[in-house]
Amino acid sequence: MGLSCGNPVAQASIKEGETVLDLGSGGGIDVFLAAAKVGPTGQVVGLDMSDDMIALARRNAATKGLKPPHVAFVKGSLTEDLQIRDGSIDCVLSNCVINLLPPAGKLKLMKEVYRVLKPGGRVVLDDMIAQKPFPDSLRSNMAAYIGCISGAILLKEYQELMENAGFKEVLFTENPTDLNVYTQGSSAGCCSPIARQPSCCASKDSGSSVAQASCCAPAPVTSTVAAPLDIGDLNEWAKSYHIYARKSDGPTTADPVPESALVNWWNAYPTPSSSLDALECEQVADLIKNPDTSTQSFVVIDVRRNDRGGGHVRGSVQCPAQTFYDDLPEFHENYKDTKQVIFYCGSSNGRGPRCANWYHHFATPQGL
């Protein structure tokens, strides 16, 4: 969570009700800052390729009472198609991540960013840019790569990258940061602690508004990877930049605004990890029509929403799959002594099995 080279949220002019996408969201700090700005009517999606980071971010969100679709963390590679709807995003953020992608991956990502932005939508990036061509010794240095340096491209190349992606209004401004702090072994991040914005996190001990070096993570430790000390002053090789871009205005449409920018709502939740027995609709109907209360204990949870075709299952409990995961503790408390918990979805695309797996996974660690 300590890796960053700026605070894009502070520069993004995010407004209430907007939809924001954070690329490489890590533990979620920029997402949480953006969520406070979009308010309850907006949405912020964090995208990261790491299972561990996604799990951490979701735990952090839960402690703050933030849930999908308002705040969603989704696993996904930045070099592949983003699971985001066309023209659904007002603002795209990224904090020292794009430099980590291979050249082809950088272009692929920026084209995807252009696709998901609304007409007039904007990009606010903080990233590293090379000041001169890197020698092979720097390009191949793992410590420099982890430090967000060796993957940087030249300013001219970055400008061409944005133009090739479709952006015509792009601005680069240098962020005066001393990169040599990385070689001093006092920070695991790629930028000086003093470059972090006060809005990131404050010291509880002193009451100060000065941002901590770890950006709300545990205290930084000295890296065990050898730092690139043989190349001299890092500031001569790379610099941190603020990058602003805007998608050209386009015709407005009368299409309804989707509830979520996500292509699939379930991507905001853990992937089910087990396979459970399935019942045919006739078997469920027989249970309901001919209950044997002396030997059977069951409940049917109808997880359909707007496709219930004339009504829910008679005697069932209704809870749309889209919100079921967040209500798991309550459902478990209500039905932990019930022998069969049946999730009904009719002919949907997996809502019943998904909810059943989530419930089973929640209950299993408790010995059920």
C-alpha positions in Angstrom: 0.0 0.0 0.0 3.0 2.3 0.4 3.9 2.4 -3.3 2.8 5.6 -5.0 4.2 8.7 -6.6 1.5 11.2 -5.9 -2.2 11.7 -4.9 -4.3 11.7 -8.1 -7.5 12.1 -6.1 -6.5 15.5 -4.9 -6.0 16.6 -8.5 -9.0 15.0 -10.1 -11.8 17.5 -9.1 -14.1 14.6 -8.4 -17.7 15.6 -7.9 -20.6 14.0 -6.1 -22.5 11.4 -8.1 -19.6 10.6 -10.5 -18.3 7.2 -11.4 -14.5 6.7 -10.8 -12.1 3.9 -11.8 -8.8 3.4 -10.0 -6.2 1.3 -11.9 -4.0 -0.7 -9.6 -6.0 0.0 -6.5 -3.8 -2.0 -4.1 -5.2 -1.8 -0.5 -7.7 0.8 -1.6 -6.5 4.2 -0.2 -7.3 6.2 -3.4 -10.6 4.4 -3.8 -11.7 5.4 -0.3 -10.6 9.0 -0.8 -12.6 9.1 -4.1 -15.6 7.5 -2.4 -15.8 10.3 0.1 -16.0 12.7 -2.8 -18.6 10.9 -5.0 -20.9 10.4 -2.1 -23.6 7.8 -1.8 -25.0 8.5 -5.3 -21.6 7.8 -7.0 -19.5 4.7 -7.6 -15.8 4.0 -7.3 -14.3 0.8 -8.8 -10.8 -0.4 -7.8 -9.0 -2.7 -10.2 -6.0 -4.8 -9.2 -4.4 -8.0 -10.5 -3.4 -9.4 -7.0 -5.8 -11.7 -5.1 -4.1 -10.6 -1.9 -4.6 -6.9 -2.6 -8.2 -7.4 -3.6 -8.9 -9.4 -0.4 -7.2 -6.7 1.7 -9.1 -3.9 0.0 -12.4 -5.6 0.5 -11.6 -6.1 4.2 -10.7 -2.5 4.5 -13.9 -1.5 2.7 -15.9 -3.6 5.1 -14.5 -1.9 8.1 -15.6 1.4 6.6 -19.1 0.2 5.8 -18.5 0.5 2.1 -20.2 -2.0 -0.2 -20.8 -2.6 -3.9 -22.0 -1.1 -6.1 -21.0 2.1 -4.3 -17.4 0.8 -3.7 -16.3 -2.3 -5.6 -12.9 -4.0 -5.9 -12.4 -6.2 -8.9 -9.6 -8.5 -9.9 -8.3 -8.0 -13.4 -5.1 -7.6 -15.4 -4.5 -4.1 -16.7 -3.1 -5.6 -20.0 -6.4 -7.3 -20.8 -9.9 -6.0 -21.6 -11.3 -4.1 -18.6 -14.5 -5.6 -17.2 -16.1 -2.1 -17.4 -19.0 -0.9 -19.5 -18.4 1.3 -22.5 -18.7 5.0 -21.8 -19.6 4.5 -18.1 -16.7 6.3 -16.3 -16.3 10.0 -15.5 -12.8 9.9 -14.1 -9.9 7.3 -14.3 -7.2 7.4 -11.7 -3.8 5.6 -11.4 -1.0 6.1 -8.9 2.4 4.9 -10.1 1.2 1.7 -11.8 1.2 2.2 -15.6 5.1 2.3 -15.7 5.0 -1.3 -14.4 3.3 -2.6 -17.6 5.2 -3.8 -20.7 5.1 -1.4 -23.8 2.3 -3.2 -25.5 0.4 -3.4 -22.2 0.6 0.3 -21.7 -1.0 1.0 -25.1 -3.7 -1.7 -24.6 -4.6 -0.2 -21.2 -4.9 3.4 -22.4 -7.1 2.3 -25.3 -9.3 0.5 -22.8 -9.3 3.7 -20.6 -10.5 5.7 -23.6 -13.2 3.1 -24.3 -14.7 3.1 -20.8 -14.7 6.9 -20.4 -17.8 8.9 -21.0 -17.6 11.7 -23.6 -15.8 14.5 -21.9 -14.5 12.1 -19.2 -11.0 12.6 -17.8 -7.8 10.8 -16.8 -5.7 11.8 -13.8 -2.5 9.8 -13.5 0.6 10.0 -11.4 3.4 8.1 -13.0 7.2 7.9 -13.6 8.7 9.2 -16.9 12.2 8.5 -18.1 14.4 11.5 -18.7 16.8 9.7 -21.1 17.1 6.2 -22.5 17.9 3.6 -19.9 20.9 1.3 -20.1 20.2 -2.5 -19.9 21.6 -2.6 -16.4 18.8 -0.3 -15.3 16.0 -1.9 -17.3 16.8 -5.3 -15.9 17.3 -4.1 -12.3 14.5 -5.7 -10.2 14.8 -3.2 -7.4 14.4 -0.3 -9.9 11.4 -2.0 -11.4 9.7 -2.5 -8.0 10.6 1.1 -7.3 8.6 2.2 -10.4 11.7 3.4 -12.2 13.0 0.8 -14.8 9.6 0.5 -16.5 9.3 4.2 -17.2 9.2 5.4 -20.8 10.4 8.7 -22.3 8.1 11.8 -22.2 7.8 11.7 -26.0 6.9 8.0 -25.9 4.2 8.7 -23.3 2.8 11.5 -25.4 2.6 9.2 -28.4 1.0 6.6 -26.2 -1.8 8.9 -25.2 -2.3 10.1 -28.7 -2.5 6.6 -30.1 -5.1 5.7 -27.5 -7.3 8.5 -28.8 -6.7 11.4 -26.4 -6.2 14.8 -28.0 -6.1 16.9 -24.8 -3.2 15.8 -22.7 -1.1 17.7 -20.2 2.1 16.6 -18.4 3.4 18.5 -15.3 6.5 17.5 -13.4 6.2 16.6 -9.8 9.3 17.7 -7.9 10.2 14.5 -6.0 13.6 13.3 -4.9 13.8 9.7 -6.1 17.1 9.0 -4.4 15.2 8.4 -1.1 14.5 5.0 -2.6 18.2 4.0 -2.4 18.5 5.1 1.2 16.7 2.0 2.5 14.2 4.1 4.5 11.2 3.7 2.3 9.7 0.7 0.5 7.8 3.1 -1.8 8.9 4.7 -5.0 8.7 8.3 -3.9 9.8 10.4 -1.0 7.4 10.4 2.0 7.3 14.2 1.9 5.8 13.9 -1.5 2.6 12.2 -0.2 -0.4 14.4 0.2 -1.8 15.3 3.7 -5.1 13.8 2.7 -3.6 10.3 2.5 -3.5 9.6 6.3 -2.6 11.5 9.4 -0.6 10.7 12.5 -2.9 9.6 15.3 -0.2 10.1 17.9 0.6 13.7 17.2 -2.6 14.8 15.8 -0.6 16.1 12.9 -2.0 16.3 9.3 1.4 15.3 7.9 1.1 12.1 5.8 2.9 9.0 7.0 5.5 7.4 4.8 3.6 4.2 4.6 0.3 5.8 3.4 -1.8 4.0 6.0 0.2 0.8 5.8 2.5 -0.6 8.5 5.8 1.2 9.0 8.1 0.8 6.0 10.9 -1.6 6.2 14.3 -1.7 4.4 14.0 -3.6 1.1 15.9 -6.9 0.9 16.4 -6.4 -2.9 19.6 -4.7 -3.8 19.0 -1.0 -4.8 20.4 0.2 -8.1 23.3 2.2 -6.5 25.6 1.8 -9.5 23.8 4.2 -11.8 24.2 7.5 -9.9 21.5 10.0 -9.2 18.1 8.5 -9.9 16.7 12.0 -10.6 18.8 12.2 -13.7 17.1 9.1 -15.1 13.5 9.5 -14.2 11.0 12.0 -12.7 7.5 11.8 -11.3 4.7 13.4 -13.4 1.1 14.4 -13.1 -0.7 13.5 -16.3 -4.1 14.9 -17.3 -6.1 13.9 -20.3 -9.7 14.4 -21.5 -11.8 12.4 -23.9 -13.4 14.5 -26.6 -17.0 15.5 -26.1 -19.6 13.4 -28.0 -23.3 13.2 -28.5 -25.4 12.5 -25.5 -27.8 9.6 -25.4 -31.1 9.0 -23.8 -30.0 5.5 -22.7 -30.7 4.8 -19.0 -27.7 5.1 -16.7 -26.7 1.6 -15.5 -26.7 0.9 -11.8 -23.0 -0.2 -12.0 -20.1 0.4 -14.4 -19.2 -3.3 -14.0 -19.9 -5.6 -16.9 -20.7 -8.3 -14.3 -21.9 -7.3 -10.9 -20.5 -10.5 -9.3 -16.9 -9.5 -10.1 -17.1 -7.2 -7.0 -17.4 -10.3 -4.8 -15.1 -13.4 -4.1 -15.2 -16.1 -6.7 -17.1 -19.2 -5.4 -14.6 -22.0 -4.6 -16.8 -25.1 -4.3 -19.4 -27.1 -6.2 -22.6 -28.0 -4.5 -25.5 -30.4 -5.3 -28.2 -29.0 -7.5 -32.0 -29.6 -7.3 -34.4 -29.6 -10.2 -37.3 -27.2 -10.1 -39.7 -30.1 -9.8 -37.9 -31.3 -6.6 -38.2 -27.9 -5.0 -41.9 -27.7 -6.0 -42.4 -31.1 -4.4 -40.8 -30.0 -1.2 -43.1 -27.0 -1.0 -46.2 -28.9 -2.0 -45.7 -31.9 0.2 -43.7 -30.8 3.2 -42.9 -33.4 5.9 -42.2 -31.2 8.9 -41.3 -34.2 11.0 -38.3 -35.1 8.9 -37.5 -32.1 6.8 -36.2 -28.7 7.7 -35.6 -26.4 4.7 -35.9 -22.8 3.4 -36.0 -21.6 -0.1 -34.2 -18.3 -0.8 -35.4 -16.8 -4.1 -32.4 -14.8 -5.4 -34.1 -13.4 -8.6 -34.7 -9.7 -8.9 -36.6 -8.4 -12.0 -37.0 -11.7 -13.9 -39.3 -13.6 -11.6 -42.0 -14.1 -14.2 -45.1 -13.4 -12.2 -44.0 -13.9 -8.7 -41.5 -15.4 -6.3 -41.5 -19.0 -5.2 -44.4 -19.5 -2.7 -43.2 -19.4 0.9 -39.7 -18.4 -0.1 -37.5 -15.7 1.4 -36.6 -13.0 -1.2 -33.1 -11.6 -1.5 -31.6 -10.5 -4.8 -28.2 -12.2 -5.6 -26.7 -8.8 -6.2 -26.9 -7.9 -2.5 -26.9 -11.4 -0.9 -23.1 -11.5 -0.1 -23.3 -8.4 2.1 -26.2 -10.0 4.0 -24.5 -13.4 4.6 -24.0 -12.9 8.4 -27.7 -12.2 8.9 -28.8 -15.1 6.7 -26.5 -17.5 8.5 -27.8 -16.4 11.9 -31.4 -16.9 10.7 -30.9 -20.3 9.1 -27.9 -21.9 10.8 -30.1 -24.6 12.3 -32.0 -25.3 9.1 -31.1 -28.6 7.5 -31.4 -27.5 3.8 -30.9 -24.0 2.6 -32.0 -23.9 -1.1 -31.2 -21.0 -3.4 -33.6 -20.7 -6.3 -32.8 -18.7 -9.5 -34.9 -20.5 -12.2 -33.1 -20.1 -15.5 -30.6 -17.4 -14.6 -26.9 -17.4 -15.3 -25.6 -18.8 -12.1 -27.1 -16.6 -9.3 -28.4 -19.6 -7.3 -25.2 -21.6 -7.4 -23.1 -18.5 -6.7 -25.2 -17.6 -3.6 -25.2 -21.2 -2.4 -21.4 -21.4 -2.6 -21.0 -18.1 -0.8 -23.3 -19.3 2.0 -21.5 -22.7 2.2 -18.1 -21.0 2.3 -19.3 -18.7 5.1 -20.8 -21.5 7.1 -18.1 -24.1 6.7 -15.4 -22.4 8.8 -18.0 -22.4 11.6 -18.2 -26.2 11.6 -21.5 -26.6 9.7 
